[in-house]
Amino acid sequence: MQSIAPADVDLRPHDVQIRAVGPEYVADAVVILREAAQWLATLGVPVWSEYDLRKTDLPSHSAAGCLILGFAGAEPAACMLLQRTDPIYWPRAVEGSALYLHKLAVRRAYAGRGWGPRMITWAKAEARRRQIRRLRLDTFADSWLAQYYVMHGFRVMSQTVHSENGRQMCRMECWLSRK
């Protein structure tokens, strides 16, 4: 069942909800991720292959409270993972010193309607709620995605080569105030 909100309908604040979800929403997250991956690939940014999405253990992430969905009314509009560790890109980080944002994606029907910034703002607020002062992520260094995250308060900490695909990646971090 798929219903898409018309693009010309503005969402009121009470129509927007972002929350951690359980395994019953994994299929919705996969749809969002696949749709975003296909769109990004058409722009020359192959972020997640079908293999990448299969090996991502979304049921485990959802059971651990790490799968976050944004809802426009009752419709899933965006998703992300918000994790306590990232052993691949931040293997020496002290557990609890940061939250790690992964797989931020927005359904195309909701593109350009503020879902990316909403999800990032929610992740920052969640880190503050947990008394964590850093939000971290990794993204392709050779794409416009890094600049997108810079516009949302992140800075490049370092660059590294992805072990599986050989692409240049940048590790990014946003320091959070205590607000």
Rosetta constraint file for C-alpha pairs under 8 A:
AtomPair CA 3 CA 75 HARMONIC 7.50 0.50
AtomPair CA 4 CA 75 HARMONIC 7.60 0.50
AtomPair CA 4 CA 109 HARMONIC 6.55 0.50
AtomPair CA 5 CA 9 HARMONIC 7.09 0.50
AtomPair CA 5 CA 109 HARMONIC 7.33 0.50
AtomPair CA 5 CA 110 HARMONIC 7.98 0.50
AtomPair CA 6 CA 109 HARMONIC 7.88 0.50
AtomPair CA 7 CA 109 HARMONIC 6.86 0.50
AtomPair CA 7 CA 110 HARMONIC 7.22 0.50
AtomPair CA 11 CA 15 HARMONIC 5.81 0.50
AtomPair CA 11 CA 16 HARMONIC 6.95 0.50
AtomPair CA 11 CA 72 HARMONIC 7.17 0.50
AtomPair CA 12 CA 16 HARMONIC 6.98 0.50
AtomPair CA 15 CA 71 HARMONIC 7.73 0.50
AtomPair CA 15 CA 72 HARMONIC 5.67 0.50
AtomPair CA 15 CA 73 HARMONIC 4.63 0.50
AtomPair CA 16 CA 70 HARMONIC 7.15 0.50
AtomPair CA 16 CA 71 HARMONIC 5.69 0.50
AtomPair CA 16 CA 72 HARMONIC 5.03 0.50
AtomPair CA 16 CA 73 HARMONIC 6.09 0.50
AtomPair CA 17 CA 70 HARMONIC 5.69 0.50
AtomPair CA 17 CA 71 HARMONIC 5.09 0.50
AtomPair CA 17 CA 72 HARMONIC 6.83 0.50
AtomPair CA 17 CA 73 HARMONIC 7.47 0.50
AtomPair CA 18 CA 68 HARMONIC 6.91 0.50
AtomPair CA 18 CA 69 HARMONIC 5.65 0.50
AtomPair CA 18 CA 70 HARMONIC 4.21 0.50
AtomPair CA 18 CA 71 HARMONIC 6.13 0.50
AtomPair CA 18 CA 119 HARMONIC 7.40 0.50
AtomPair CA 18 CA 122 HARMONIC 7.32 0.50
AtomPair CA 19 CA 68 HARMONIC 5.44 0.50
AtomPair CA 19 CA 69 HARMONIC 5.73 0.50
AtomPair CA 19 CA 70 HARMONIC 6.64 0.50
AtomPair CA 20 CA 62 HARMONIC 7.59 0.50
AtomPair CA 20 CA 65 HARMONIC 5.68 0.50
AtomPair CA 20 CA 66 HARMONIC 6.48 0.50
AtomPair CA 20 CA 67 HARMONIC 5.56 0.50
AtomPair CA 20 CA 68 HARMONIC 4.28 0.50
AtomPair CA 20 CA 69 HARMONIC 6.37 0.50
AtomPair CA 21 CA 25 HARMONIC 6.40 0.50
AtomPair CA 21 CA 62 HARMONIC 6.11 0.50
AtomPair CA 21 CA 65 HARMONIC 6.64 0.50
AtomPair CA 21 CA 66 HARMONIC 7.93 0.50
AtomPair CA 21 CA 67 HARMONIC 5.87 0.50
AtomPair CA 21 CA 68 HARMONIC 5.90 0.50
AtomPair CA 21 CA 69 HARMONIC 6.64 0.50
AtomPair CA 22 CA 26 HARMONIC 7.45 0.50
AtomPair CA 22 CA 59 HARMONIC 7.81 0.50
AtomPair CA 22 CA 62 HARMONIC 4.79 0.50
AtomPair CA 22 CA 63 HARMONIC 5.67 0.50
AtomPair CA 22 CA 65 HARMONIC 6.95 0.50
AtomPair CA 22 CA 67 HARMONIC 7.33 0.50
AtomPair CA 23 CA 58 HARMONIC 7.80 0.50
AtomPair CA 23 CA 59 HARMONIC 5.29 0.50
AtomPair CA 23 CA 60 HARMONIC 7.95 0.50
AtomPair CA 23 CA 62 HARMONIC 5.35 0.50
AtomPair CA 23 CA 63 HARMONIC 6.20 0.50
AtomPair CA 25 CA 29 HARMONIC 6.40 0.50
AtomPair CA 26 CA 30 HARMONIC 6.21 0.50
AtomPair CA 26 CA 58 HARMONIC 6.20 0.50
AtomPair CA 26 CA 59 HARMONIC 6.30 0.50
AtomPair CA 26 CA 62 HARMONIC 7.26 0.50
AtomPair CA 27 CA 31 HARMONIC 6.31 0.50
AtomPair CA 28 CA 32 HARMONIC 6.35 0.50
AtomPair CA 28 CA 76 HARMONIC 6.78 0.50
AtomPair CA 29 CA 33 HARMONIC 6.09 0.50
AtomPair CA 29 CA 69 HARMONIC 7.46 0.50
AtomPair CA 29 CA 76 HARMONIC 7.99 0.50
AtomPair CA 29 CA 78 HARMONIC 7.80 0.50
AtomPair CA 29 CA 79 HARMONIC 6.08 0.50
AtomPair CA 30 CA 34 HARMONIC 5.98 0.50
AtomPair CA 30 CA 53 HARMONIC 7.58 0.50
AtomPair CA 31 CA 35 HARMONIC 6.08 0.50
AtomPair CA 32 CA 36 HARMONIC 6.14 0.50
AtomPair CA 32 CA 77 HARMONIC 7.49 0.50
AtomPair CA 32 CA 78 HARMONIC 6.65 0.50
AtomPair CA 32 CA 79 HARMONIC 7.01 0.50
AtomPair CA 32 CA 105 HARMONIC 6.43 0.50
AtomPair CA 32 CA 106 HARMONIC 6.30 0.50
AtomPair CA 32 CA 107 HARMONIC 5.30 0.50
AtomPair CA 33 CA 37 HARMONIC 5.96 0.50
AtomPair CA 33 CA 53 HARMONIC 7.81 0.50
AtomPair CA 33 CA 79 HARMONIC 7.71 0.50
AtomPair CA 33 CA 103 HARMONIC 7.43 0.50
AtomPair CA 33 CA 105 HARMONIC 5.84 0.50
AtomPair CA 33 CA 106 HARMONIC 7.67 0.50
AtomPair CA 33 CA 107 HARMONIC 7.96 0.50
AtomPair CA 34 CA 38 HARMONIC 6.10 0.50
AtomPair CA 34 CA 50 HARMONIC 7.68 0.50
AtomPair CA 34 CA 53 HARMONIC 7.82 0.50
AtomPair CA 35 CA 39 HARMONIC 6.29 0.50
AtomPair CA 35 CA 107 HARMONIC 6.48 0.50
AtomPair CA 35 CA 108 HARMONIC 7.19 0.50
AtomPair CA 36 CA 40 HARMONIC 6.06 0.50
AtomPair CA 36 CA 105 HARMONIC 5.87 0.50
AtomPair CA 36 CA 106 HARMONIC 6.37 0.50
AtomPair CA 36 CA 107 HARMONIC 6.38 0.50
AtomPair CA 36 CA 108 HARMONIC 7.05 0.50
AtomPair CA 37 CA 41 HARMONIC 6.03 0.50
AtomPair CA 37 CA 46 HARMONIC 6.78 0.50
AtomPair CA 37 CA 47 HARMONIC 6.14 0.50
AtomPair CA 37 CA 48 HARMONIC 5.74 0.50
AtomPair CA 37 CA 49 HARMONIC 7.31 0.50
AtomPair CA 38 CA 42 HARMONIC 6.51 0.50
AtomPair CA 39 CA 43 HARMONIC 6.79 0.50
AtomPair CA 40 CA 44 HARMONIC 6.50 0.50
AtomPair CA 40 CA 45 HARMONIC 5.14 0.50
AtomPair CA 40 CA 46 HARMONIC 6.16 0.50
AtomPair CA 40 CA 47 HARMONIC 7.00 0.50
AtomPair CA 41 CA 45 HARMONIC 4.92 0.50
AtomPair CA 41 CA 46 HARMONIC 4.52 0.50
AtomPair CA 41 CA 47 HARMONIC 7.20 0.50
AtomPair CA 45 CA 143 HARMONIC 6.83 0.50
AtomPair CA 48 CA 52 HARMONIC 5.45 0.50
AtomPair CA 48 CA 53 HARMONIC 6.35 0.50
AtomPair CA 49 CA 53 HARMONIC 6.35 0.50
AtomPair CA 50 CA 54 HARMONIC 6.18 0.50
AtomPair CA 51 CA 55 HARMONIC 6.24 0.50
AtomPair CA 52 CA 56 HARMONIC 6.27 0.50
AtomPair CA 57 CA 61 HARMONIC 6.32 0.50
AtomPair CA 58 CA 62 HARMONIC 5.91 0.50
AtomPair CA 58 CA 67 HARMONIC 7.27 0.50
AtomPair CA 59 CA 63 HARMONIC 6.12 0.50
AtomPair CA 60 CA 64 HARMONIC 6.18 0.50
AtomPair CA 61 CA 65 HARMONIC 6.37 0.50
AtomPair CA 61 CA 66 HARMONIC 5.10 0.50
AtomPair CA 61 CA 67 HARMONIC 5.75 0.50
AtomPair CA 61 CA 81 HARMONIC 7.53 0.50
AtomPair CA 62 CA 66 HARMONIC 5.49 0.50
AtomPair CA 62 CA 67 HARMONIC 4.68 0.50
AtomPair CA 62 CA 68 HARMONIC 8.00 0.50
AtomPair CA 66 CA 81 HARMONIC 5.33 0.50
AtomPair CA 66 CA 82 HARMONIC 4.98 0.50
AtomPair CA 66 CA 83 HARMONIC 5.57 0.50
AtomPair CA 67 CA 79 HARMONIC 7.28 0.50
AtomPair CA 67 CA 80 HARMONIC 6.15 0.50
AtomPair CA 67 CA 81 HARMONIC 4.80 0.50
AtomPair CA 67 CA 82 HARMONIC 6.61 0.50
AtomPair CA 68 CA 79 HARMONIC 5.52 0.50
AtomPair CA 68 CA 80 HARMONIC 5.30 0.50
AtomPair CA 68 CA 81 HARMONIC 5.92 0.50
AtomPair CA 68 CA 82 HARMONIC 7.03 0.50
AtomPair CA 69 CA 76 HARMONIC 6.50 0.50
AtomPair CA 69 CA 77 HARMONIC 7.37 0.50
AtomPair CA 69 CA 78 HARMONIC 5.66 0.50
AtomPair CA 69 CA 79 HARMONIC 4.37 0.50
AtomPair CA 69 CA 80 HARMONIC 6.65 0.50
AtomPair CA 70 CA 76 HARMONIC 5.90 0.50
AtomPair CA 70 CA 77 HARMONIC 5.53 0.50
AtomPair CA 70 CA 78 HARMONIC 4.85 0.50
AtomPair CA 70 CA 79 HARMONIC 6.02 0.50
AtomPair CA 70 CA 115 HARMONIC 7.66 0.50
AtomPair CA 70 CA 119 HARMONIC 7.14 0.50
AtomPair CA 71 CA 75 HARMONIC 5.29 0.50
AtomPair CA 71 CA 76 HARMONIC 4.49 0.50
AtomPair CA 71 CA 77 HARMONIC 5.29 0.50
AtomPair CA 71 CA 78 HARMONIC 7.02 0.50
AtomPair CA 72 CA 76 HARMONIC 6.39 0.50
AtomPair CA 72 CA 77 HARMONIC 5.98 0.50
AtomPair CA 77 CA 106 HARMONIC 5.96 0.50
AtomPair CA 77 CA 107 HARMONIC 5.48 0.50
AtomPair CA 77 CA 109 HARMONIC 7.93 0.50
AtomPair CA 77 CA 110 HARMONIC 6.21 0.50
AtomPair CA 77 CA 115 HARMONIC 7.62 0.50
AtomPair CA 78 CA 104 HARMONIC 7.42 0.50
AtomPair CA 78 CA 105 HARMONIC 5.55 0.50
AtomPair CA 78 CA 106 HARMONIC 4.21 0.50
AtomPair CA 78 CA 107 HARMONIC 6.02 0.50
AtomPair CA 78 CA 115 HARMONIC 6.60 0.50
AtomPair CA 78 CA 116 HARMONIC 7.76 0.50
AtomPair CA 78 CA 119 HARMONIC 7.73 0.50
AtomPair CA 79 CA 103 HARMONIC 7.37 0.50
AtomPair CA 79 CA 104 HARMONIC 5.71 0.50
AtomPair CA 79 CA 105 HARMONIC 5.43 0.50
AtomPair CA 79 CA 106 HARMONIC 6.59 0.50
AtomPair CA 79 CA 119 HARMONIC 7.80 0.50
AtomPair CA 80 CA 101 HARMONIC 6.93 0.50
AtomPair CA 80 CA 102 HARMONIC 5.88 0.50
AtomPair CA 80 CA 103 HARMONIC 5.02 0.50
AtomPair CA 80 CA 104 HARMONIC 4.21 0.50
AtomPair CA 80 CA 105 HARMONIC 6.39 0.50
AtomPair CA 80 CA 119 HARMONIC 7.68 0.50
AtomPair CA 81 CA 100 HARMONIC 7.82 0.50
AtomPair CA 81 CA 101 HARMONIC 5.78 0.50
AtomPair CA 81 CA 102 HARMONIC 4.93 0.50
AtomPair CA 81 CA 103 HARMONIC 5.97 0.50
AtomPair CA 81 CA 104 HARMONIC 7.02 0.50
AtomPair CA 82 CA 99 HARMONIC 6.44 0.50
AtomPair CA 82 CA 100 HARMONIC 5.51 0.50
AtomPair CA 82 CA 101 HARMONIC 4.79 0.50
AtomPair CA 82 CA 102 HARMONIC 6.40 0.50
AtomPair CA 82 CA 123 HARMONIC 7.15 0.50
AtomPair CA 83 CA 99 HARMONIC 5.65 0.50
AtomPair CA 83 CA 100 HARMONIC 5.00 0.50
AtomPair CA 83 CA 101 HARMONIC 6.57 0.50
AtomPair CA 83 CA 102 HARMONIC 7.82 0.50
AtomPair CA 84 CA 95 HARMONIC 6.79 0.50
AtomPair CA 84 CA 96 HARMONIC 6.40 0.50
AtomPair CA 84 CA 98 HARMONIC 6.77 0.50
AtomPair CA 84 CA 99 HARMONIC 5.01 0.50
AtomPair CA 84 CA 100 HARMONIC 6.21 0.50
AtomPair CA 85 CA 90 HARMONIC 7.67 0.50
AtomPair CA 85 CA 93 HARMONIC 7.91 0.50
AtomPair CA 85 CA 95 HARMONIC 6.27 0.50
AtomPair CA 85 CA 96 HARMONIC 7.77 0.50
AtomPair CA 85 CA 98 HARMONIC 7.64 0.50
AtomPair CA 85 CA 99 HARMONIC 6.84 0.50
AtomPair CA 85 CA 100 HARMONIC 6.43 0.50
AtomPair CA 86 CA 90 HARMONIC 5.34 0.50
AtomPair CA 86 CA 91 HARMONIC 6.43 0.50
AtomPair CA 86 CA 100 HARMONIC 6.54 0.50
AtomPair CA 87 CA 91 HARMONIC 4.16 0.50
AtomPair CA 87 CA 92 HARMONIC 7.67 0.50
AtomPair CA 89 CA 138 HARMONIC 7.17 0.50
AtomPair CA 89 CA 171 HARMONIC 7.12 0.50
AtomPair CA 93 CA 97 HARMONIC 7.14 0.50
AtomPair CA 96 CA 132 HARMONIC 6.95 0.50
AtomPair CA 97 CA 132 HARMONIC 6.12 0.50
AtomPair CA 97 CA 133 HARMONIC 7.10 0.50
AtomPair CA 97 CA 134 HARMONIC 6.78 0.50
AtomPair CA 98 CA 127 HARMONIC 7.56 0.50
AtomPair CA 98 CA 132 HARMONIC 5.81 0.50
AtomPair CA 98 CA 133 HARMONIC 6.52 0.50
AtomPair CA 98 CA 134 HARMONIC 4.61 0.50
AtomPair CA 98 CA 135 HARMONIC 5.49 0.50
AtomPair CA 98 CA 136 HARMONIC 6.66 0.50
AtomPair CA 99 CA 127 HARMONIC 6.39 0.50
AtomPair CA 99 CA 132 HARMONIC 7.26 0.50
AtomPair CA 99 CA 134 HARMONIC 6.47 0.50
AtomPair CA 99 CA 135 HARMONIC 4.98 0.50
AtomPair CA 99 CA 136 HARMONIC 6.17 0.50
AtomPair CA 100 CA 135 HARMONIC 5.84 0.50
AtomPair CA 100 CA 136 HARMONIC 4.75 0.50
AtomPair CA 100 CA 137 HARMONIC 5.50 0.50
AtomPair CA 101 CA 123 HARMONIC 7.57 0.50
AtomPair CA 101 CA 135 HARMONIC 7.01 0.50
AtomPair CA 101 CA 136 HARMONIC 6.09 0.50
AtomPair CA 101 CA 137 HARMONIC 5.15 0.50
AtomPair CA 102 CA 137 HARMONIC 6.37 0.50
AtomPair CA 102 CA 138 HARMONIC 7.59 0.50
AtomPair CA 104 CA 116 HARMONIC 7.39 0.50
AtomPair CA 104 CA 119 HARMONIC 7.81 0.50
AtomPair CA 105 CA 116 HARMONIC 7.42 0.50
AtomPair CA 106 CA 110 HARMONIC 6.61 0.50
AtomPair CA 106 CA 111 HARMONIC 6.35 0.50
AtomPair CA 106 CA 115 HARMONIC 6.63 0.50
AtomPair CA 106 CA 116 HARMONIC 6.88 0.50
AtomPair CA 107 CA 111 HARMONIC 6.42 0.50
AtomPair CA 110 CA 115 HARMONIC 7.21 0.50
AtomPair CA 111 CA 115 HARMONIC 7.17 0.50
AtomPair CA 114 CA 118 HARMONIC 6.09 0.50
AtomPair CA 115 CA 119 HARMONIC 6.04 0.50
AtomPair CA 116 CA 120 HARMONIC 6.30 0.50
AtomPair CA 117 CA 121 HARMONIC 5.97 0.50
AtomPair CA 117 CA 152 HARMONIC 7.31 0.50
AtomPair CA 118 CA 122 HARMONIC 6.11 0.50
AtomPair CA 119 CA 123 HARMONIC 6.20 0.50
AtomPair CA 120 CA 124 HARMONIC 6.23 0.50
AtomPair CA 120 CA 152 HARMONIC 7.72 0.50
AtomPair CA 121 CA 125 HARMONIC 6.19 0.50
AtomPair CA 122 CA 126 HARMONIC 6.07 0.50
AtomPair CA 123 CA 127 HARMONIC 6.21 0.50
AtomPair CA 123 CA 135 HARMONIC 7.70 0.50
AtomPair CA 124 CA 128 HARMONIC 6.30 0.50
AtomPair CA 124 CA 135 HARMONIC 6.65 0.50
AtomPair CA 124 CA 176 HARMONIC 7.10 0.50
AtomPair CA 125 CA 129 HARMONIC 6.05 0.50
AtomPair CA 126 CA 130 HARMONIC 6.27 0.50
AtomPair CA 127 CA 131 HARMONIC 6.19 0.50
AtomPair CA 127 CA 132 HARMONIC 4.94 0.50
AtomPair CA 127 CA 133 HARMONIC 6.72 0.50
AtomPair CA 127 CA 134 HARMONIC 7.25 0.50
AtomPair CA 127 CA 135 HARMONIC 7.02 0.50
AtomPair CA 128 CA 132 HARMONIC 5.39 0.50
AtomPair CA 128 CA 133 HARMONIC 6.44 0.50
AtomPair CA 128 CA 176 HARMONIC 7.17 0.50
AtomPair CA 128 CA 177 HARMONIC 7.84 0.50
AtomPair CA 128 CA 178 HARMONIC 6.53 0.50
AtomPair CA 128 CA 179 HARMONIC 7.57 0.50
AtomPair CA 131 CA 178 HARMONIC 7.85 0.50
AtomPair CA 132 CA 176 HARMONIC 7.91 0.50
AtomPair CA 133 CA 175 HARMONIC 5.79 0.50
AtomPair CA 133 CA 176 HARMONIC 4.83 0.50
AtomPair CA 133 CA 177 HARMONIC 6.80 0.50
AtomPair CA 133 CA 178 HARMONIC 7.50 0.50
AtomPair CA 134 CA 173 HARMONIC 6.60 0.50
AtomPair CA 134 CA 174 HARMONIC 5.62 0.50
AtomPair CA 134 CA 175 HARMONIC 4.73 0.50
AtomPair CA 134 CA 176 HARMONIC 5.73 0.50
AtomPair CA 135 CA 173 HARMONIC 5.70 0.50
AtomPair CA 135 CA 174 HARMONIC 5.16 0.50
AtomPair CA 135 CA 175 HARMONIC 6.66 0.50
AtomPair CA 135 CA 176 HARMONIC 7.44 0.50
AtomPair CA 136 CA 154 HARMONIC 7.98 0.50
AtomPair CA 136 CA 171 HARMONIC 7.39 0.50
AtomPair CA 136 CA 172 HARMONIC 5.60 0.50
AtomPair CA 136 CA 173 HARMONIC 4.34 0.50
AtomPair CA 136 CA 174 HARMONIC 6.31 0.50
AtomPair CA 137 CA 171 HARMONIC 6.00 0.50
AtomPair CA 137 CA 172 HARMONIC 5.32 0.50
AtomPair CA 137 CA 173 HARMONIC 6.51 0.50
AtomPair CA 138 CA 169 HARMONIC 6.61 0.50
AtomPair CA 138 CA 170 HARMONIC 5.59 0.50
AtomPair CA 138 CA 171 HARMONIC 4.51 0.50
AtomPair CA 138 CA 172 HARMONIC 5.88 0.50
AtomPair CA 139 CA 145 HARMONIC 6.79 0.50
AtomPair CA 139 CA 146 HARMONIC 6.29 0.50
AtomPair CA 139 CA 169 HARMONIC 5.56 0.50
AtomPair CA 139 CA 170 HARMONIC 5.59 0.50
AtomPair CA 139 CA 171 HARMONIC 6.81 0.50
AtomPair CA 139 CA 172 HARMONIC 7.84 0.50
AtomPair CA 140 CA 145 HARMONIC 6.90 0.50
AtomPair CA 140 CA 146 HARMONIC 6.75 0.50
AtomPair CA 140 CA 167 HARMONIC 7.14 0.50
AtomPair CA 140 CA 168 HARMONIC 6.14 0.50
AtomPair CA 140 CA 169 HARMONIC 4.48 0.50
AtomPair CA 140 CA 170 HARMONIC 6.08 0.50
AtomPair CA 141 CA 145 HARMONIC 7.89 0.50
AtomPair CA 141 CA 146 HARMONIC 6.19 0.50
AtomPair CA 141 CA 159 HARMONIC 7.25 0.50
AtomPair CA 141 CA 168 HARMONIC 5.58 0.50
AtomPair CA 141 CA 169 HARMONIC 4.76 0.50
AtomPair CA 141 CA 170 HARMONIC 5.03 0.50
AtomPair CA 142 CA 146 HARMONIC 7.92 0.50
AtomPair CA 142 CA 168 HARMONIC 6.83 0.50
AtomPair CA 142 CA 169 HARMONIC 7.69 0.50
AtomPair CA 143 CA 147 HARMONIC 7.93 0.50
AtomPair CA 144 CA 148 HARMONIC 6.36 0.50
AtomPair CA 145 CA 149 HARMONIC 6.43 0.50
AtomPair CA 146 CA 150 HARMONIC 6.30 0.50
AtomPair CA 146 CA 170 HARMONIC 7.62 0.50
AtomPair CA 147 CA 151 HARMONIC 6.27 0.50
AtomPair CA 148 CA 152 HARMONIC 6.74 0.50
AtomPair CA 149 CA 153 HARMONIC 6.60 0.50
AtomPair CA 149 CA 154 HARMONIC 5.50 0.50
AtomPair CA 149 CA 155 HARMONIC 7.74 0.50
AtomPair CA 150 CA 154 HARMONIC 4.61 0.50
AtomPair CA 150 CA 155 HARMONIC 5.67 0.50
AtomPair CA 150 CA 156 HARMONIC 7.89 0.50
AtomPair CA 153 CA 174 HARMONIC 5.76 0.50
AtomPair CA 154 CA 172 HARMONIC 5.90 0.50
AtomPair CA 154 CA 173 HARMONIC 5.08 0.50
AtomPair CA 154 CA 174 HARMONIC 4.34 0.50
AtomPair CA 154 CA 175 HARMONIC 7.75 0.50
AtomPair CA 155 CA 172 HARMONIC 5.29 0.50
AtomPair CA 155 CA 173 HARMONIC 5.50 0.50
AtomPair CA 155 CA 174 HARMONIC 6.41 0.50
AtomPair CA 156 CA 170 HARMONIC 6.35 0.50
AtomPair CA 156 CA 171 HARMONIC 5.91 0.50
AtomPair CA 156 CA 172 HARMONIC 4.44 0.50
AtomPair CA 156 CA 173 HARMONIC 6.63 0.50
AtomPair CA 157 CA 170 HARMONIC 7.23 0.50
AtomPair CA 157 CA 171 HARMONIC 5.52 0.50
AtomPair CA 157 CA 172 HARMONIC 5.31 0.50
AtomPair CA 157 CA 173 HARMONIC 6.61 0.50
AtomPair CA 158 CA 170 HARMONIC 5.69 0.50
AtomPair CA 158 CA 171 HARMONIC 5.38 0.50
AtomPair CA 158 CA 172 HARMONIC 7.34 0.50
AtomPair CA 159 CA 168 HARMONIC 6.77 0.50
AtomPair CA 159 CA 169 HARMONIC 5.47 0.50
AtomPair CA 159 CA 170 HARMONIC 4.21 0.50
AtomPair CA 159 CA 171 HARMONIC 6.05 0.50
AtomPair CA 160 CA 168 HARMONIC 5.81 0.50
AtomPair CA 160 CA 169 HARMONIC 5.26 0.50
AtomPair CA 160 CA 170 HARMONIC 6.25 0.50
AtomPair CA 160 CA 171 HARMONIC 7.75 0.50
AtomPair CA 161 CA 166 HARMONIC 5.55 0.50
AtomPair CA 161 CA 167 HARMONIC 5.55 0.50
AtomPair CA 161 CA 168 HARMONIC 4.58 0.50
AtomPair CA 161 CA 169 HARMONIC 5.72 0.50
AtomPair CA 162 CA 166 HARMONIC 4.94 0.50
AtomPair CA 162 CA 167 HARMONIC 5.34 0.50
AtomPair CA 162 CA 168 HARMONIC 6.29 0.50
AtomPair CA 162 CA 169 HARMONIC 6.26 0.50
